[in-house]
Amino acid sequence: MKATMSVNGTMAQCGNQMQGTPLPLHKSKSLANLSPAGAGAAASSGSSPLLLSRLRSGPASPKPHQTSDPNWSYLERAERDRLAESGGIQGLRMSDFAVRKKLGTGSSATVYLVELKTNPSGLACDRKPKFALKCFNKKDFDRKNRVRRVLTEHSILCGTDHPFVVALYRTFNENGSVAFLMEHCERGDLYQMLQRVPVHGFPELQAKTYAAQVVVALQYLHVQGYVYRDLKPENILVCGDGHVKLTDFDLSRQVDPPALNIHRTDVSTGALRRGGNSGGGLKKAMSSGNLQLKFEQELLRKKDMNSSSSPPSPSLRPVREAGKAKGSSSSTASPTRDKSAKARASMRLVAVPEMRSTSFVGTDEYIAPEIITCRGYTSSVDWWSVGILVYELVYGVTPFASKNRNECFKRILEEELSFPQEPRVSGECKALIEGLLAKDPAARLGSRHGASEIKNHPFFAQVQWALLRHSN
């Protein structure tokens, strides 16, 4: 559906919203400019110092999905050594880390590859663990919403526990210089990987794997009440085992966690039909990160509750007992088990955060039409970004790219989606992209039932969602 508003009119309407758009990458800053030594160079005004005081220097605590990461014990030992040396006064500082190279520079921060200068006592490592140190540019703290965005990102990193979300090891706030010590993903980001592909994009199967993991990560964030709003290949890191991790949450929006519902898939149409509210048990369980596992546990719990509240009719018991006496228990029980398994397979977790915003945020080629028009948007903007992402992963370019920003916005608003002839892409993949890139938010795939609607699409028919984090 084409938008009726002209781009010039749209830009005029947005006006004061434009402060939230990402700026072009600026020249890199040295770590010294972001360290306590340069603390006096940048002055903070207004409420920035008060807001920054909420960020306390100190280590984070490993969460259930992170306990197998050896970096936690490595940093804990280094922390103990540092406290012992200072008489319990001072833990690890930014100066305890050596910069190996710069990984990237954004509009508000620079990320460095770092390692501890000295190994913890009694620990010999041939190869020191590497970390990513995200240092925020102090001079940007005076700009509108910058400090609040740092706090938002910190809150999300501290509150999430999912294998497809980057881990935060430690927070530094030294004389107003703020940095996050996070896990380093060896393969870099998806954008860098796309640049190394000689022609077009990834093979469709590889693109499907990445897209499926991103959908699961977004589903988890939505369950927690976070709308990402800045999905793009640069914000998707790839680990050594090939799994992805989302990072860079400064443009995310936090809302109240949505009510969780269990919907049943209609076998004949593939559509989702509304089920009952899952109650507080499932919502509380979601904090551990493994959505699929907890979802299955909740289904079993509901099944047990239904069995206890509605016992089978006594008239059925003699039939079952008679079947046992004849040695045919397996034949009578098998259809029941099959029916139960099919019922569980048809269940889908539905969680759509309720958000209405007019903030102009995002990256040009990934911005949804409703963000450009500034008429208000919901969490479905994340699913538009997934559509752009899948398109770029398989074709190597975005569908509405343009060197001119206004021209890019005009194409997003008015141009019909088209597909290159090469490479050849399956009809299911094209159908998924078309559903996600519906210009009408109400008609967009995922707008009604969230990630479950997307996971139920034929393009992901062969994906084993519960085993996705264990697949290579």
HELIX and SHEET records of a PDB file:
HELIX    1   1 VAL A    7  CYS A   14  1                                   8    
HELIX    2   2 GLY A   15  GLY A   20  5                                   6    
HELIX    3   3 LEU A   31  LEU A   34  1                                   4    
HELIX    4   4 PRO A   36  ALA A   41  5                                   6    
HELIX    5   5 SER A   48  LEU A   52  1                                   5    
HELIX    6   6 PRO A   64  GLN A   66  5                                   3    
HELIX    7   7 PRO A   70  GLU A   85  1                                  16    
HELIX    8   8 MET A   94  ASP A   96  5                                   3    
HELIX    9   9 LYS A  138  ASP A  142  5                                   5    
HELIX   10  10 ARG A  146  GLY A  159  1                                  14    
HELIX   11  11 LEU A  190  GLN A  195  1                                   6    
HELIX   12  12 GLU A  204  GLN A  224  1                                  21    
HELIX   13  13 PRO A  233  ASN A  235  5                                   3    
HELIX   14  14 GLY A  279  ALA A  285  1                                   7    
HELIX   15  15 MET A  286  SER A  288  5                                   3    
HELIX   16  16 LEU A  291  SER A  309  1                                  19    
HELIX   17  17 PRO A  314  LEU A  316  5                                   3    
HELIX   18  18 ARG A  317  ALA A  325  1                                   9    
HELIX   19  19 SER A  329  ALA A  345  1                                  17    
HELIX   20  20 ASP A  364  TYR A  366  5                                   3    
HELIX   21  21 PRO A  369  ILE A  372  1                                   4    
HELIX   22  22 VAL A  381  TYR A  395  1                                  15    
HELIX   23  23 ARG A  405  GLU A  414  1                                  10    
HELIX   24  24 GLY A  427  LEU A  436  1                                  10    
HELIX   25  25 PRO A  441  ALA A  443  5                                   3    
HELIX   26  26 ALA A  451  LYS A  455  1                                   5    
HELIX   27  27 PRO A  458  PHE A  460  5                                   3    
HELIX   28  28 TRP A  465  HIS A  470  5                                   6    
SHEET    1   A 6 GLY A  58  PRO A  59  0                                        
SHEET    2   A 6 LEU A 168  GLU A 174 -1                                        
SHEET    3   A 6 SER A 177  GLU A 183 -1                                        
SHEET    4   A 6 PHE A 131  PHE A 136 -1                                        
SHEET    5   A 6 ALA A 109  LEU A 116 -1                                        
SHEET    6   A 6 PHE A  97  THR A 105 -1                                        
SHEET    1   B 2 TYR A 226  VAL A 227  0                                        
SHEET    2   B 2 ARG A 253  GLN A 254 -1                                        
SHEET    1   C 2 ILE A 236  VAL A 238  0                                        
SHEET    2   C 2 VAL A 244  LEU A 246 -1                                        
SHEET    1   D 3 LEU A 272  ARG A 273  0                                        
SHEET    2   D 3 ASN A 261  THR A 265 -1                                        
SHEET    3   D 3 MET A 347  VAL A 350 -1                                        
END                                                                             
